């Protein structure tokens, strides 16, 4: 052996020097394996119940949530009161990101139909709901959307009717006593029991709407169901009055009092000529009545007529809107934009005012019974080239947005000037098409007022968390809805309650764990004072000294965490296999995602490292002299 | 059994190089709850390279206080000089700077310690215990050399065992081996014979003396039994205790002129 080690070797910094602390710490853990096992068990004993509790909380809440999320019934919102919703409302709703699906509903009173097997006496009342493709209630409950002529039954309905998918049933729709129609319906599927507790029939939207129409007393021609046909009422924006003598100021003022018109006054006959293309004698007093917003109907004109009774007044109601006519003849098709004027005056005052003769009934402010063919006529300006066409097709309204449907009009004659002259009733009916849907029914050869909108809806939020905000948003629109808010709140409460409980237990457990860990490591450092002092005396660095309890803490925590994870997985398996009742398939009562488990382990080791920090500080403060003292 | 069978006289013939030098050193300890105030005075202490120096005294004489200072774990209150090695390393300055890292490195590199009961770490095998100084220094573990040295010490079959399974003598030999494995300049032994019987104690001291002679390592041995070191130590330091009237116990450490040729 040679002499002293040189100064140069006093500061070795090899890789091995770094590992010394951990290596010694682990050697000590291995040497005192009984104590190590005890501490590992202590850590696992703290962590396992916390993991189990967290797993139960997570699993229970998740299972319940899954049930709510999977089951569209919990995401559904239905209006409390019936009200009309137009197509734009449905479009707007469907576009909301928090709305998964919305379908119009028919009037509650119209939704009850009789269903039974054809030829059998036994028939049952079922409630009818319209559905379309992508209906989550249908899709999530084991059925496919019904096609035309098909229906989907709720479980209760299928049970009552003893019907299964593929069966052909007969649907009986009754209007008034004795007035019934029948339709064959193939069962496309039967929903799961949870979908709908009552006897229900889901049919394509078109059929439901037709049933509603029939129930309202109207005809459904495409199904051969008879009934009345709603004819559009006429509505107007303006009216011109022609009087043989001017009105007193008081009478003039009365024209806008309770008549529906909001402004009015006398105008020059030149203005009349400019606005209607009609020239009247200078003896005529001309008044113009207007509405600031909206339109007036026949009754308003009746009120004005009553006020002017006996004065020989001519009332010329008019509508604002662009028009174009299409004339199809052997020479080809001609399209002409044209200004349209409604003119159905009584013959006698018309003659007085020099108005062109009109070959159609005069406009009555009272009688709504007008035969459509008698008003499907027009006087076409002679300057328009319509070839030898006997009819022209008129479209009216906002033409850039499509306007009304084309209405075929008989060419009753040609006329000077540039205005197309039509019956006032026709113009008024077309004007109604600006606000409501007015369609031309070629079969009936008449205008039909289509349904304005739907009386209800069935809506599904995208997630259960969207239900409550959606409910509030609809309430702000004045639409009170029924939703499973109670159930959803219950889950939130369960979640909150269990979270609180979990934290309570976890905090107590973790505090106990920290106390146990700190005291164990501290006691261990105390017990090893002499050995640690010897290590200090031998010149071990502070870092390595600090590492010693630190590594032990982390090592024990790591083993404890691994043990706890193993115990948790085993116990969770036992719990999940013993309690499977009342849980939706695929969900478990006790479950934690891998991320949670990893996080729990990391937290345990971090807490252990923090706990052993104290012990580490104590270890580096040990006086190396204790090694020399305590024999 | 002797540690080294063939002592080399080389150390003695060379001109003495300083290993540890103390001049006018004072260590003051304040009064504790059960202890009175204490002052240790060391006017002059020298240990040269390859020398066997013994510090002898009863308990309470300041022997432990001096050992702490020599072991670089206790800070002298005052001193004119406190150096290690040749060329001298100024320990006064290092203590003054409170450079504990440097002190730890000096302890690791320049000292080998043997305590009363050996001071082996119970959680390491004998071999790992012996290799520990090398690992602390970041040096590669020279297992072959350890095996060879252990064979000479007669504990080669004990290397894989845990310390608590060894006898007191074997443990002490393992501790000595550990204190030597990194070729320290100073071998510090604190009552290394406390745990063994007289015959064994004599043999251990002989081994330690032989070691100093053979390797040029400076041996500083603390003992309460002057008979063990008489005739073997190159220098013996003793203590004169004076319980002063002012409530302060003063102890003076000085060289004892021991008759070197007196048989032990």
Interface residues (C-beta under 8 A of the other chain):
Chain A: X1 X2 X3 X4 X5 X7 X9 X10 X11 X12 X13 X14 X16 X17 X20 X24 X27 X28 X30 X31 X32 X530 X531 X534 X535 X536 X537 X538 X539 X540 X541 X542 X544 X623 X624 X625 X627 X628 X629 X631
Chain B: X49 X64 X67 X68 X71 X73 X74 X85 X89 X100 X101 X104 X105 X106 X107 X108 X109 X110 X111 X113 X115 X116 X117 X119 X121 X122 X123 X124 X128 X132 X133 X135 X136 X137 X138 X139 X140 X162 X180 X182 X183 X184 X185 X190 X191 X194 X214 X215 X216 X217
